[in-house]
Amino acid sequence: MRIHLLRMLSALTMAALLTGIASAAAAQPTADEVLSTLGQSPDVKQRVLNGEFVTADSQAVSDRDLAVSLIFLVKTSPDSLIKQVLSGRLITADSQVQAWALFKNPGNASDLAGLKISSKEAQALAGASAGSSLNLSKPEIAAFNAVSSGNPAAVLQVLRTMLLDRYQAYRARGLDGIPPYARGSGESDLAADLRKASQAARGLEKYLPKFHALILNYPQGMTPDVQESFSWTKSIIRSNPTYVLQHRMAVADGNAWAVMQRQFYVSTGYNGEQAAAGFLPIQGGTLVVYTSHAFTEQVTGFGGSMKRSMGSRVMADQLKSMFEAARKKATQ
């Protein structure tokens, strides 16, 4: 499950640790000054300046949350990083991504023309049920059950329609447009978890009020200077196809940037994810401060606290490897 949580984190993004960074961004502080604002020790400062990925404490917002934070340097400008994040170029840093594309506005079937499925995938989708390994709403389950598992083309059409509908609903209504996942004992409300992750970034309300309001109230508050992109990806993770809908949004603050990446639909393995980042210009490059919240029922119940702690540590270690690949790609 932890690999499911990690492989989809393909853009460089963060959340709560922006509390001290954003206010200092306008004055373009040194990396040492920013790290001091974050309360980091001299040892941590030196490790970051030496090019290491350093983990930081991050507070979970629910018992479904695996939260992790990282601080590191990239030898390129914030503007360059933003272009790559919004274009989706960094998605290819994940070797398990099999296919992906950006959505146009308002979106149409041609945006999903590159999405293909196998006969085995068609059988799994057509046989979906509440509480199964697939994340689907009750109407979506009914739509898949209405087509024959022996007709992959028909199943693929339902899948493309479902993903397009979810994209358009989210783009029109934001978090309120995300249908809950059907579970055997009820429903799982991803929108509520994503809202908690947004509310947890309270420091942004003081230092970057526009960005904080946007991540809570999207699409309300959108202006022409806000950059955003939407994409779908298909990855093969532990032999399981995983379809993800992602929203990336970036807002400038002087020469620094605040960025959000939100996975508002994930087909299997975990429920969804939200991350945000501070890209702060420093001499020779950018200081990146990153936090993500990934949500799953697999860390709830008895022993959940221990599982979340272990899962977050594993995530941090795996993210270091993945971000190293992305960092190298960003400087090419």
N, C-alpha and C positions, 0 to 999 in steps of 0.2 A: 504494500500500500504506500509506503513512504516514497518509493520510486515514482508512483503515480503523482504524488504531491510535488516532486522536485522537477521532473522533466518538462513540465509545462511552464515553468518559470523562466521564460526565454528572453525577457527584456529586463534591463537594469532599473529597478524601482524601489520605493520606501514609504514609511508612515510616521509613527510617533516620534522618532528621534529628530524630526525637523523642528521641534519646539525651540531649540536655541539657535539652530543654523539659520533659519530664514531671516531673523531680524538682523543678523550680522552680515547677510549676503550683500546688502547694498554697499557696505564698506569694503568688500572683498578681503576678508580677513585671511591670515595665513592658515595653513593646515593646523599648525600648532595651536593657534588661537581658537579655532573651531573645536578641536578635540578637547581643549581645556573647558570650553563652554559645555561640552557634553559630559564633563566630569571624568574624563579618561586619565589614567595614570601615566607618568612619564614612560613607563615600559610599553604601554599600549600605543602611545603616540609614536614611539620609535619604531615599533613593529609596523604600524600603518605607513610611516614614512619610508620604511625599508621595502615596501611593496607587498606586505602580507595582507591576507584577509583576516580581519579580527571580528569575532562575534561579540555581541552586546546583549544585555538582558532585554527581553520583550515580554510585556504582560499579555496573557491570553484574554480574550474578551468573552469567551464562553467555554463550556466543557467540551465543545466540538472543535476547538481552535488549537491548531499547531502554529505557534508564533515563533518567528526567528528574525534576528537582525544582524546585519553585517556592515562594516565600515572598511573602505578600501580606496585606493587611488587608481585612476585611469589616465594614461598619457595622451589625452586628447581633450578638446574643448567641450564644454557643456552643449554648445550648439551642435557639434558633430554627433554627440551621443543622442541628443533629442531627435535628430533626423533619422538615425538608425532605428531608434525605438519605435517611432511612429511609422516608419516605412515597413517594419517587420523584418528587416535584414537580420536582426539578431536571433530570430526564430530558427534560422538555419544553424545556429550554434548547437542546437539539440539534434543529435544524430538520429533520434527516434521519430522525428517529425517526417511523415511520409508524404504529406500534401498539405498545402495551405494557400489561402488567397485573401486579399482584402475585399471587404464589401464596399460597394458604391452606395451613394445616397439617392433614392430611398432603399435601394437593394432590389434585386430581381433574381430569377432562377439562374441566369447566366453566371452570377457570382459564385455559384456552387457547382459549376460544370466540371471542375476538376476533382470533385469528390466521388470516389468509387467505393464499392463494397464487394466482398466475396459472397459466395453462396452460404458459407458458415455464418458470416455476419448477418445476412438476411434472415437466416433461421433464428438467430438469437433475438433480433429485433421484432420479428413477427410473433415470437413466443413470449414477449415481455409481459411481466405482471407486477403488481404492486409489491414492493419488498424484495424484488429481484435485484441482481447486481447492476441493473440499468437505472439511471436517473431519468424518470419520465413522469409527466403529469398524468392524471386519470384520462383526460381526453386524448392525449398522445398515445397512451397504451391502447386505448380503444381503436385509434386510427391504425396502429401497427397490427393489431389482432384482426382487423378487417381485411387484410391482404394475405395472400398465400405465401407461406415461407418458401415455397418452390418457385416463386416468381421474383428473383432478385431485383429486376428492373422496377417492379411495382413497389417493392420495399424501399429501394433507393429513392424513388420519387417521394414517398412519405417522409423519409429522413430529410431530404433536401427541403421539402415544404416546412417541416417542423423547425429546422434550424433557421430558415428564412423568417418564419413567423416569430420565433423567439427574438431574433435580431431586431426586427421591425417594432415589436412590442417594447423591447428595452429602449430602443432609440427614441420612441415616442413618449414613453412614460417612466423611463429610468427604473429604479428599484421596484416601483409599483407595477412594472410590466413583466416581472419575473414570476412565472407560474411555479407553485411549490411542487416538490417531488412526492409522488405517491409512495407510501410505505405500508407494510402489512398492518401496522397498528395506527395509521393515520397519515400525516404528511410531514415533510421536512421543509422548513421555510428558509431557503438560501437567502432571500432578500433581507430577512431580519438579521441574519448573521453579517451580511455585507454592510448593513446599516450600522451595526455595532462597531465594526472595524472602522467605519468612517467617523463615527462619533468619538472613537478612542483617540483620534488625531486632534485633540482639542487645542494643542499648541498652534496649529495652523490657523485657528479662528482669530488669534491675535496678530500673528505675523503675516499670514497669507489668507485673509478673510475670503477673498474671491475663490481661491482654490478650495478652501474648506467647505464653502457653501456649495460649490459645484459637485464635489464628491458625495455630498449628502442629498442634494436636490436635483441632480441632473435629470432632464435637460434644461431645467430652469436656470437662468443665469448665464447661458452660453452667449459669448460675444465673438466677433470675427477674429480676435487675436488669440483665442484659445485653439490650440492644435489638437486634433484627435484623429484616431483611425480605429476601424473595426476589422476583425479578421476571424476566420475559422481555421482550425488545424485538425488534422487527423494524424495521430501517432500510434505506433504499435508498441505497447508497453507490457512486458511480461506476456507476450503473445496475445494481448487483448487490445482491440482497436478502441481508441479514445477520441471522441469528438469534443472540441472545445470552442466556445465563442468568447472572444476577448475584446475588451474596450481599452484603448490607451488614450490618455489625455495629458497634455502638458501646458503649463502656465509659466510665463517668465516672471522673474522678480529681479529687476536689474540685469546683471550678467549671470545670475543663477537661475535655475529652473526647479519647479516642483512638478512631479510626474506621478500619475496613477496608472496602474494596470489592474483591470478587474476582469476576472473570468466569471461571467454571469451565466454560463452553462458549461457543465462537464458531464459527459455521458456515463462515466463509470469510474470507480476507484476512490473518488472523493467528491464533495458536493460543489465546491467552487473555491475561489481564492481572490484576495485583494492585497495589493502591495502598493507602496508609494515610495518615492525616493527624493532625496535632495541631491542635486548635481551642483556643486559649489566650485566656482573657478578658483584655482590657486596657481602659484607659479609652476609652470611645467605641465599643467593638466587640470584634472577635476577630482575633487574629493566626493566620493559617492557614499551616502548613508542610506541604508536599505532596511526595510522591515516588511515582512509578509504575514498574512493571516490566512491559513488554509483550513477549510472546515470539512469534518468528516465525523460520522457517528461511530467510526471504528475506534475512537479514543474516549468514548463515554462509558458510563457504567462502572462496575467494580474495577478498581485499579486504574481508573481513567487518568488520575493525576500523574501517576508514575509513567503510564504509556505516553501521555502528552510530553512529559519532560524528556523521556528517552527519544521520542519521535522528533522533538525540536532539535536535540543535539545531533541526531543523525542527519536531519535536514541541513543544519548548518555546515556539517562536514561535506555533504554532497554538493551543496550550493557553492562552496568554495571552488570545487573542481569545475562546476559548470560555469561559474562566473569567470574563472580564469580563461576558459575557452572563449567566452564572449568578450573578455577584455582584450585578448590577443586579436580577435576578429575586428574589434572596434578600432584598433590602431593600424590595421593593414591599409 
